[in-house]
């Protein structure tokens, strides 16, 4: 965390770009780990020395009660947030069952809350010793000194006399149909262009989800600023305000039992967080302050710049990055000089090195505002009080550069096939794409959603999954996606079909051949009535399950505000799915999917795989 000792000693001093620590809570004896990430030109010896000094010199600089309390607040916040998510609770209980008893989940929570500074220092003195550590950079010693770890007590002993805490409020039984969501949602416009959807309901743990997009900027305004300025300005919002440091922001969120934050990009800033009814007002006020009054601290800026450069340097050798860069270059629809044009990793790194803090501040000053956009709030809250507060906090701050949406349109791209070498990588990444003229209001869109589900949208029970994974054993993971454009006027139509897979490098040729064969068969023969029925049932189930998530509903309501829709659009889409026939789906496939237009990219250690195969063949002779 920004307030942790490792962060302060290693990241703020720029010895490392990231630092973290964790411990395993397993049934058997586990590990405590600490790790750091260095830039390419970092001083590894100095960083390692500082890391070990921080870990193994706690006797000289003991952990304080304030540090323990800070950690306990954050951990308690994580537990409390988890208790509002039944899936997270189920997973936590499952781990505890594996350890011996489901109540261990709550026992650990309660024991953590009772830990003192003396406890932490005692454990650190016992285990954080040079003789008990293993380094990624191995340093041999004359004689290893092993610390004997006593076996843990059985769960029955640990749980003797234990009583849990009060249960979390369950909330109401809410029917997540489009009709019910729409009936319960209040929509209003604040000021001259801030559209709001409010869906109050009784939730588990009194939780509430808020999401917003505040829009600004045009192509003309963006071209006046260097490319990284927009993303860096958004990333700096959570790194300190004029009244709160980065660490204090984190502590404030914990105190408010709130998870999430604010950010921004080229044409929108946003907030997304989960809070509680009693803290929503303060959480909204905090988000408004962070958006409007960032500190733009010079040290934090340099830390962020270094982290991004380091991440790009590390990513450039990855197969997934190589494929993404090749696709981005070939399918780039924007002319040179456009703010959205594709940039190579080298260009991104050069731009990051060149941009100044003053340019980042200038972008924020020239673009940011909250008077135009969308806000959606779902959960346990008072709608009248929240509406009044939203108007006070956000409706009056007008962006200097008004938002002008950038239209997108279908662009035919000739097919190509490329192999991209990435040495010393065990797995190869394969991606394929073809552009389609497709908007989500297109009559063919529901049919193509079903078609994609049959082709590869269902990871296992799909044409690609059955052939490449189940039958041929060439890939552990293969999938496809259909992407439709969306706009208020329904004219934007930059759609696409994308297929992705991973494989051993020596299997790439066989995999791409099989993938093309399946796509050709799919385009020529279409789907069966049984596949249609299974696909429609699966898609409708996924959509219904998504509407059971408050965060997903908030996202949908916000998107509806931007596109000028209501939940009736979702209901109509469901109805269109149910009404489809196999003939309609197959006609849409025939009209839209042309296998000859598929571009295929593969990245991996092909030379290394060939050498390994040659060595193996020679050894068998």
N, C-alpha and C positions, 0 to 999 in steps of 0.2 A: 504494500500500500504506500501511497505518497508519504504517510506519516511514519513508516517503519524505519528501523535503523539501517537495514541494507540499502534501502532507497536513498536515504540521506547520505550515507557514506560512499556509495558507489555510483549511483545515478546522478545525483546532484553535483558530484565532483567530476562527472563525465568520464570516470574510469570505465563505466558500463552504461549500456542503453536501457537495460532492464534487470531487475533483480527480484527474486521471489523465494519463498520457503514454504514447505508443506510437511505434514507428517501423516503416516498411514495408520488408520485405526482398524486393524485386521484382527481376526481371531487369534492368529499366531503372532509371534514377535515381528515387528515391522521396522520401518525406516523413518528417519527424519532427514529431509533433503533440503539443500539450498542451492540455487543456481543463479548464474549471471550470464548476460549476453553482452558481448563486446563488439564494438565496431571493427571493421577489417584492420584498421591501423591502430587498434587499441593495444595498450601495454598489458599483456596477459599476466606477466609476473607480478606487476604492481597490483593489478586487480585481484589476483589470487591471494596475495599477501593480505590485502585489506579485507577480503571476504573471510579468510581464516581468522584474522584478528577480531573481527566482529563476532564470530561464532564462538571462539575459544577463549575469549578474554572477558567473559561476563563476570568472573570473580572480581575483576578490577573495576568494571563498570556495571554493577548489578542492575537488573530490570527493576523499574520503579513501580509503585502502586498505580501511578497515573497511566503508565503504559499498559499495565494489565487491565485496568478498567476500560481503557480505549479498545483493546482487543476484545474484551468481553462484550462490549456494546455492539461491535461489528458482528461477532459470532452470534450473539442473541438476535440481532436483526436478521441474519441469514436464516436462523431457525424459525423466527416468527413469520418471515416472508414465505418460507417453505411450507409452513402449516396452512397457508391459504391456498396451496396448490395440491390437490388430492394426488396427482401423479407423483409429485416430489415426495409427499408423505409415504406413498406406497413404496417407492424406490428406497427411501431411507429405512423403512421397516423391513424390507426384504434383506438389506445388508445386515441389519441387526439379527434377523432370524438366522442368517447364515453364520453369524458369530455365536449363536446359542440361544437367544431370547429376544423377542421383538421389543421388550421394554428397555433394552440396552440403549436404544435410540434416545429415549427420554432421560435415562440415567446419565448418559454422556453430556447431554445438554445441561442438566442440573449440576453435575460435577464441575463443568467448565465455569458456571456462574459462581461457584464457591471457591475457585482457585485464588490463591494469594500470591503476592510478589515473592514471598519466601518459598512457596511451592515451585514457582518457575525457576528461581535461582538454584534451588536444590536439584531439580531435574537437569538443569543445564550443566551444573558442576559434575553431575554423575555421568552424563552421556556425551556432552559436547566437548570431547577431549581429543587431542591429536591421535591418540592410540586407538580411537574408536571410529575414525573417519576413513572414507575411501574417496579419492579424488579422481576426476576424469583424467587429469594429467597425473599419471602414476609416478610416485616417487618411492623407490625401494628403501626399506629400513633394515637394520641388522636383525632386529627381533621385534616381531609384532606383539603388541600388548592387547589382548582381547578383553573387552568388558563383558562380564557374564550378566545376562539379563534374566531376571527371575521370571518364571512362568506366571501368567496372569491367574487370578483366582477364578474359579468356575462361576458362571452367571448366577447360579443359585445363591452363592455366598455374597456376591456383589449386590444382588437385588434383595437381600434379606431386609425386611422392614421398609422397603421402598414404596412410596406412594406417588403417583403422578400428579400433574397439575390439572387445573380446570380445562375442560374441552373447549376448543375454538367454536364460536358460533357458526352454525351450519349455513345460514342464509335461506332464502326462499327457493322453492322449486320453480325455476323459470323455464318456460317452453321456448326453445331457441328457433322458432320458425320465423321466416321473413315477415309474416303478417304480425306476429306478436312483437317482434323487435320494432317494427315501424309504429305500431299502435302505442308502444311505451316510450317512443323517442320524441323529444321536443326539439324542434329546429327553429333557429332564429338567426337574424343578421344583426351584428353589432357595428355601430359606426357606418362607414361607407363600403365595407367589403370584407368584414370578418364573419364568416359563416360558422355557425356552431350547432352541433347536435349533442343533446344531453339525454342520457338513458339512465335514470336513477332506478336502483333496485336493491333489495336486501341481499348481500353477498356473504360468502364464507369469510369470517374474520373481519367484516366491515371494510373490505378492500375496495379500491376504486382505481381505474386505469384512465389516464389522460394522455392523449396524443394530439399533436398539432403540427401543421406545416404553415409557416409564414413566408409568403412569396414576395419576390423582388427581382429586379434585374432583367436585362434584355441582352441580346447578342451585342448590340452597340455598347452598352455599359460594361459588359464583361471584357471586351477587347481592350479596354483602357487599363487593365490590370494584369500582371503576370499570372500565368496559369495556377501555380500552387497557392496563391494568396487566398483564394476562396476556401479551399479545404483546410488550410492551416488556420484561418480565422475561426472556422467552425470548431476545429479541434482544440483551440485555445480557450474556448468558453468555459470548459470545466476545469481549467488549470489556474483559476484564480479570478476574483472580481475585485472591484475597487474597495470592497469592505471585507472580503474573505479570502484567505489563502487557499491553495489547492487542498491542503490537508483539512482546513476548516470546512470546506465544502463537503468533503467526504464525511466528516463528523456531523455536520448539520443534517445530511441525508439520513444518517443512521439514527440521529435523535428524532427525526420525523418519521422513522419507520418507512422510508421511501427508497425505492430502487429505481434507477434510471438517470436521466439527465437531459442535457440540451446539446445541440450540435448544429452544423450548418454546411452548406455547399454552395454551388454556383448560383442557383436560383431559388433556394429556400433554406430557411433555418427551421429547426424543429425542436419539439420537446416530446419526450415519451417517458412516462414513469408510472409506477404502481405505488399507491400510498394507502392510507387509512382515512376513514371518514373524519376523524378528529384532527388529522394533520393536513388534509387536502388544501385548505386555505393557505397555510404557511408554505406548503410545497409549491403551489402556483406562484406565490410571491417570490420565492427563491428562484424559480425558473425564469420569471420575468426579469429579475435583477441580473442573473447570469447572462441572459441574452443582451441586455441593454448596457451593462457596465462591466465588461471584461477588463481585467487588469493589464493583459498583454505583457506579462513579466518577461524580461529579456532572458533570464536564466531558464525559465520554462520553455521559451521559444527555442533556444539553442538545444535543449534536451529533446524537444519534439522533432526538430529538424534532424538531429543525429539518429534518433530512433527510426525515423522514416527512411533515411538513407541506408542505415544498417539493414532494415527489413528488405529493401529493394535489392541490395547487394546479395543478401542471402537467397532471395527468391529467384534471382536471374538464372541459377543453375538447376532449378526445379523443373521437371517435365511439364507440370501443370502450367507453370508460368510461360514456358516456351510455347506451348500450344495456344494459350490465351493471347500472347503477343502476336503470334502469326495470324490468328483469326481476326484480332483487332485491326491489324494492318490491312489485311485483304478485304475485309468487309467495311472498312471505315467510310462512312457516307459524307464526311465533312471535308471541305476544301482546306488547303493549307492556310494557317492563320486563324481558322475558326476556333472559338474557345473550347469546342468539344472535340476537336480533331484527335485522332489517335497519336499517342506519344510512346516512343520506345522507352525502355527502362533507363537507357543512357540519357535520353532527353529529360526524363523525370528527375534523375539524380542531378543533372546539371542545373535544372530549374530550381531544385531545392537548395543547392549550394548558392545560387545567385540571388534568391529572393531575400528581401530584408524585412525586419520586423515593422519598419515604417510602412512598407507596402501592404503588409497584412492589416495593420491598423487602418490604412487608407481604404482598403476594401470594405471593412466593417463600417466605417463612417459613411461611405458612398452608397451602400446597399441596404444595410439592415433596417428592419422595421417590422412591426407586428400587426399593423392595421388591415392588412390584406392576407387572407388565407383561410384555413379551416382548423377548427378545434372540435374534437370529439371526446366526450367523457362518459364512461360507463362504470356503474358500480353504486356504492353506498354513499350518497351525498344529497344535499338540499339543493334542488335545481334552481330555485329563485335566488338563493344566496350566491351560488356559484356563477350564475349568469351576470349578476351585478358586479361581482369581483372581476370576471373576465373583461367586462367592458372597461372597468377602471384600470386594469393592468395592461391591457393589450390594444384596445381599439383606438387609442389616441396617438400611437407612435407610427407615423407614416414613413415608409421607405423612401429615401431620396430618389432612388432609381425604380420607377414603377415596373411591375412584373409584366413582361410580354412573353407569352408561351412561344417556344421554338417549335414550329411544325416539323414533323418527320414524315417521310414517305418511302414507299417501296423502291428499292434500287436493285435491278438485276445485277448479279455478280457472277462472272464466269467461274466454273468449277476448277479447282486445282487440288493436287495431292502433294503433300510435303512430309518428309521425314526430318526430324530435328534432333541432332545428337545432344544428349545430356549425360556425359560420362559419370560412372560410379553411382548410378541410380538403379536400384533393384527393380522398380516397377516402371513400366511405360504407361503414358497417358494418351488416349486416343479421343479425339473430338471431331465431330462432323457437323456441318451446317449447310442449310440452303435458305435463302431469303424467300419470303412469301408475302404477297400483297394481302394483308389481313388486319382488320380492326375487330375489336370484340363485339361490335354490333353487326358484323357481317353474317348473313344468313347461314354461311357454311361453318361458322365458328363452333357451335355446339357439336356438329358432326365431327369436326377435326379434333376437338377435345376428346371425344370418345375414341376416335381413330388412334390418337397418340397413346391413350391408356392401353389399348390393345397392343400397339407396337412396342412400347417400352416405358410407359408411364407407371405401370405396375411392375416393380423391380423383378419379382420372381415369376408371376403368372402373366408373362407377356411374350410376344413373339421373339424379341431380342433376348430376353432373359432365358427363355426355354432353349433357344438354339445355342447362344454363346456361353451360358453358364451351365445349364442343366445337361444338355446333350454333348456339346463339344468340349466343355471344361476349359474354355479359353480365358474366361474373365470371372473374377469374383463379383464385380460390380459393373452393371451396364444399365443405362436408362436413356429415355428420350423425353423431350419437352416440346410443346407447341406454345409459341409466344405470340400473342396478339397485341397490337398497338391499341391505344385508347386516347380519346380526346373529347373535349366538350362538343365539338361539332361532328364527331364521328368520321372525320376525313383522314386522319393520320393512319397509315396502313403499313408501317415498317414491321412486319411480322417475320417469324422464322421458325424452322424446325431444327432442333439441335439433338444430336446423339453423343453420348459420352461413355467411356469405358476405361478400365485399367486392365493391364495384362503384363505378363512377363515379356521382355523385349523380343525374345525369340519366337513368340506367338503372335506378334503384331500382324504379320502378313496374312496369316490364316484368319485372324479375327476380322481384319478389314474386308477380306474376301467374303467371309460368312455374313458380315453386316450388310454388305452391298447386295448379296443374294437375298437376304431376308427382306430388305427394303424393296427390291425389284419384285419379289413375290407378293409383298404387301400391296404395292401399287397396282400390280396386274390383276390380283384376285380379290382384293378387299378382305372384309371380315365376314364372319358367319353370324347368324342370328343368335347363337348361344354366346359368342364373344360379346355381341352387343348387349345382351341382357346382363351379363356379368359386369361389363364395364360401366353401364349406367347405374347399376346397383352400387358398385364400389365408389363411383364419383359422388353420387348423392349422399352416401354415408360419410365420405370425407367432408363434404360441404356442411352437412348437419353437425358433425363433430367440431368443425371449425367454428361454427356459430355458437357452440357451447363455451368458447373461450372469450372472456371479456376483452382481452387484448386484440383478438382477431376481429371482434365486432366493432371495437373502436376504430381499428384500421379501415374496416369496410365503410363505416359511417363517414369517416374523414374523406375517403376516396369518393364516396357518393356525393358529398358536398362539392368537391372539386369538379366532378363530371356532370353535376346537375341531375343526379339520380336519387331514387329512394330505394327502399328494400323491395319494392315491387319489381325492380329490375332483376334481383336475385330470384324471386319467385317465378318470374317469367322464364328465366334461364333454366331453372329446374324443370319447368313444364316442357320446355323445348327439348331437353334431354330425354324426358320420359316419352315424348311423342315420336322420337326418331325411329326409322326403320333401317334395316341393314342396307337396303337399296339406296337410301338417302346418304348414308355414311360412305358407301362405296363410290357413289357419284361424286361426292366432295373430294375423296381421295384421288380419284381419276382427274378431277379438274385442277387440283392444287399440288399434288406430290409428283415431281418429276425426278426420278433417281439420277438422271444424267446431270442434274444441277447440284449434286452433293459434293461439297469440298471436304476432304478428309485430311486430318493432321495427326501425326504420331510423333511423340518425343520420348526418347529413352536411350539407354546405353546399348545401342545395337552392335557396336564393335566389340564391346566387352562380352556380350552374350554370344556372339559368334566365336570369339576366342575360347570361351568356356566350353562351348559345344565341340570345338575342334580338339581341345585338350582331352575332353572326355572320350571322344571317338578314338583318339590315338592311344589312350590307355587301355582300350578294349581290344586293340589289335594284337 
